[in-house]
Amino acid sequence: VIVGGTSARGVVSAASYEARKFGVRSAMPGFRARELCPHGVFLAPDMAKYAKVSDDVHQVFERFSPDIEPLALDEAFVDISGSVGLFGGPLELGRRLKREVREQVGLVVSVGIAPSKLVAKLACTLSKPDGFLYVPEEAVRPLLDPLPVRKLWSVGPVLEERLVGWGIHTIGQLARYDARKLAVLLGDRAPFLQRLARGEDSRDVEAALAAKSYGEENTFLVDVKDRDAVTAALTSHAESVARRLRNQGHKGRTVVLKIKLAHARRKRTSRIDPNIQEPVYPLLTRSRTLPTATDDGKHIRDVAVDLWDAAGIQESVRLLGVTVTNIEEPAMEQLDLFSAKEKAKSDRLGPTLDAITAKFGKGVIDRAVDAPEKATASDRRKKGDD
């Protein structure tokens, strides 16, 4: 079973372990997944369902600790340092957490318990599927040392290639590498990477991470050049972003336009399959910071369209996105004395649109532009847009 990749330009969101035996992996282009596993069952993602189940799982986590830092729909850090004694130790806590998720939600989860976030994440990953791995302090280095350096958090394909070129193949080799030589090779990153390689990760579980940005994007099924289609897509994205901002009680000051051109300039080796050469499409961004923060879809849309016009794109595009950053809470808002009347109208309109959408469903009311193509499903949860 393969989730995603159902459209011509779709990508795989997830694949069952049976499908992975054929080489199918998440983030792989759908056409490649079909080549590798033509008899696979391809299913369209259902983000609303995943978000609901994720909430159900997190409610179980809350019985063991209030300190939960979500990583994605299906991953989270849970700080058990304050509650582990209530459950008879880390082993009993982990086993009981697995059991209660299975009983309450019907899902199998893997659990990694360790002194740090880095090691806990690795322990969880290494024990999948349906795994459970406890790594006490004295077992951290024996676990890390033989692992490929690519397993280390913040080491991507490019950095891995450089490290391997210097003879650093494992995390243990990185931990023992001469610090002065490594500083020459990597600069300021060297001490940080060596600390991670030794299992030294002092990051706390951050239970209340505030959103730093709100964004929406889509890859078109067919390349787009017509301005009406572009503005329709930007309008749809702006309204979705604005709705999520309002639902979270936030506003933003910077609007970012993301453009991926349709004509590939070069190719690179796939991170998923080294036998495949993937096209690399130019990615452009344009941004504008506003004098005051906004959660108004029309305002965000107008800025995004202005950025598009100023960019002067003359060729077709395959992806468009709108993101709002520099997030502010209402208490931080700078009042504008001279636009109070116009602001009051937009403040009433946004919640009214939200209420209609909540009651009758998405798509029943839109700005007065043609509806854009449906966006391909995202593997990231769109907070407040369920």
N, C-alpha and C positions, 0 to 999 in steps of 0.2 A: 504494500500500500504506500502510495506517494501522495503527499499533500502539497498542492501547488503545481505550477508548471502546466496548467491546463490551457493556457492561451499561447499564442505564437511567441510572445516575448516574456512569458512567465518564468519564474524560477521556483525551485523546490524549497518549500518551507520546512518540511520534515519528511523523513522516510522511515518506514519500519525496519527492524533489524534484518528481516528477510530481504527487503529491497536493497539494503546496504551491502549485502553479499555480492550484488551485481555491480557495485561501484557507485551507486546512487548516493549523493550527499546533499545536505542542505546548502542552499545558495547556488546550486548547479543549474544551468539553463535547462528549461523543460525539454527542449528538443534533444539534448544530450542524454537526459534521463530516459527518454523513450528509446533512444538507440541502445542504451545499456540494458534496459529492462522493458522491452516492448509489451510483455504480457502483464505488466504492473497495473494496478488499479489506481488511477489518478483522480483525486478528489479536490474540489475547490475548498479553500480555507473558510472557516467560519469564526471570524475574530470575536464576534459578540459572545459566542458560546465559550470560546477559550477564556475570555476575560471573566465570565461568570464562574467558570470552574476554578480559575486562578484565585478569585476572591474566596471561594469555598475552601480551597487548600490553605490560604493564608489565615482564615478563621481558625483552622485547626492549629496552625503554628502559634497563634496568639494564646492558646492554652498553656504553652510551654515558656513563652517569653513575650513581653510587649515590644522588644527591640528587634524589629524586622526590617531589613533593607532589601527591597525587591531588586533583582537583576534583570529579569525578563518575566514573561508570563509564567514560565515553568521553572524559575530559579530564584532563590533568595538566600541571603545570609541571615542567620538567627543567632543573636548573642545570648548564650545560655549561662554565662558566668554568674548571673545573679539568681538563677533558678535551678541549677544543676543539683544542688543539695536536696531540693524538694522531691526529686525523682529517683534518688538512690544512686546518683553518679551518672557520668556521661553515657556509658554504655546502655544503661536501662532507659535513660531519657531518649536516646536515639531509637532504640527498638520500639518504645512505646509510641513515639511520633510516627514512625513508619506504619505501625499497626493501626493507629487512629485515622490516618489519612486513608488507608485502604478501606477501613470500615465505614467511614463517614462519606467519602467521596468516590470510592471505587477505583482509585488509581494507585499504581505502584510508584513510589518515589525512592530515589537513592539518597543516602545520607553520608556526608563526610564530616567528621568531628576532629578539630585540630586547634592548636593554640593561636592560629592566625587565619585571616581570610584567604590568603594565598594558598596555604596548605590545605585548608578545608575544601576549597574549590577543586584543587587537584585530586584530593582524596575522593570526593564525590564523583568526579569525572572518571577516575580510574576504576571505580567499583560498579559502574553501570553495566547492564541494567539491573534493577532491583538489588542494588548493592548497599553495603554498610561497611564503612572503614573508619576506625578510630586511630588517630595518629597522636600519641602523647609526645611531649617535648623531646624525649630522648630518641624518638623514632623519626624525627623530621629529616635529618640529614641522610640517613639510610634510604628514606623514601625518595628524596629529591635527587641525590647524586647520580644515579644511573639513567635518569629520564633525559630524553632529547632536549636540547636547549630551547627548541620551539615551544615546549610545554610551559615555559616560564611566561608569566603575565608580562605584557608589553613587548615581547619579542615576536615581531611579525616576519613574514617571508623574506623581506629585504634584509633585515638585520640578521636573521638566521643565516642567510647566505654569506654575509660578511663574517659572522662568527665562525662558521664552519671553514671558511677560507683561511682563517687564522689558526685552525686546528682545534677549535672549541666546539665539540660535538655534543657534550652532555652538560647538564646543570652543574654537576660536580666539578667538571673542568673549568667552568666559568667561575665558580666560587674560589677555586685555588689559583686562578690565573694571576700573574704578577700585576698588582694594582697600578703601578706606575705605567707599565706598558699598556694596560687596558685604558687608562686615562688618555694616553696619546692616541689610541685608536678610536675611542668613543667619546672623548671629551667629558662634559659635565654629567652625562648619563652613567658613566662607569661605576661610581660608588653606589648609586641606587640599584643598579642591576646586580652588583655583587652582593649587596645586602639581601636582595630577594633570593639570589641563588643559595644563600646560606639559610634561607627560611626566615629571615628577619623582616617581618611585615608588621608595622605598628599601626596600621590603619584601623580605626574603630568601625564597628557596625553603625551606620548612620541611618537611624530609623525614620527620620523626617526629612528626607532629601527634597528640597524644593525644585520644581521644574526650572531648568535654565532656558528652555526654549519650547515653542510649540510649532510643529511643522506638518505639512501635508504635501504629498507629491504623487505623481503617477507617471508610469511609462505608457505611452500611447500604443495601441495595437497597430496603427499606421502612422508614419511620420507626419508631422503637422507643420504647416507653414502659413496657412491662412490666418490673418489677424483675428477674425471673429472666433475661430476655434481656440486660439491662444487666450484671448481675453475671457472666453467662457470657462476655460480650465482654471485660469487665475482667479476668477470670481468664485468658482466652486471651492477652491482651496482656501481662499481668504475667508469665506463664510464658515467653513469647517473649523479653521484655526480660531476664528473669533468665538464660535460657539464653545469650544473647549476652554478658551480663556475665561469666558463668562462663567462656565460651569465650575471652574476652579477658583473663581474670585480674583483673577489676575488681569493685568494689562501689560502691554509691552511697548517699548519705544523704538525698536529697530526692526524694520521689515527687510527680509532677505529674499531675493529672487534666485532660484536655482534653475539653470538651463543645461540640458545635455544635448549636444548637437547630434544630428543623425548620421553624419559622415565620419566613419572611423579613420583616424590618422595613422594608427599603427596597431600592432598586435603584441600580446604578451602571453607567456605560459600561464595556463590556468592554475589557480591555487588549489582547485579541487582535483583536477586531472592533469598531470604533467604532459600527457600525450595530446592535449588540446591547446591550440593557439586561439585565444579570445581577442576579439576586436576591442580596442580602447577608444571610447568616444570622448571628445573634449567636453569638459565640465566647466561651466562658467557660473560665477556668482556675482550679484550686484546687490548693494544694500543702501539703505537710507535711514538715518536716525531722526526721529520726530521730536519736536519741541516738547510735546506732552505724550504720555502713554495712552494707548487706546485698546479697546476690545471691540471696536466697531468694524464689521465686515466690509462695509463700503469704503471706509477710510483705508483699510489694509489693502483692499482690492485696487483702489485708485493709485496707491503708491506702487504696488507691484506692476500695474500696467504702465505707469510712468517709467519705471526702471526698464521694462521691456522695450518701450519705445526709444529710450535713451541708448540702449545697448546696440540698436541698429542691426539686429540679426537679419541676414539676408538668405540664410539657408534653412532647411527643415530642421525640426527638433524632434527628439524621441522622448524627452522627459521634461516636465516642468514641475517646479515646487515652490511653495511659499512658506516661509518660516518667520516667526516673530520672536525676537530675543530681547535682552535687557528687560527682563520681567520685573514688574513692580506689583506690590499689593496695594489695595485701595488707599490705605493710610498714608502711602508715600506719594500719592498723586498730587501733581502741581496744578492748581486751579488756573483756568484761563478766564479772566474777567470779561473779555470782549466776545467770547463765543459761547456764552452760557446757554443762550436760547437754542442754538444749533446742537449743542452737546446734549441738552435735555431731550431733544427729539431722538437722537441716536441712542441715548440711554434707554428710552422707552421701546424703540423698535427692536433692538437686539433681544431682550427678554421675551417680547411678544412673538418673534420668530421662533425662539427656543420653545415656548409653550405650545405653539401650533405643531412644531415638529415632534415634541414629546407626546402629544395627544394623538396625532394622526399618522406619524411616521415620516421618515426622511423622504424628500422629493416632492412632498405635497405643496410646498411653497418655496420659491426661489427668487433671487433678484431677476430683473427683467433682461435676461440674456439667454441665449440658447444653452441647453444643458451640454456639458462636455462629455467625452467618453468616460465610461466607468473606469475608475482607477483599479490597477491590479492590487490584489490583497497584500497588505503589509504584514510582516512577521513581528511588528512592534505594536503594542497596545496603544490605541488612541484614547488617552485618558479623558473621561468626561464626555465621550462621543459615542456611548453605547445605547 
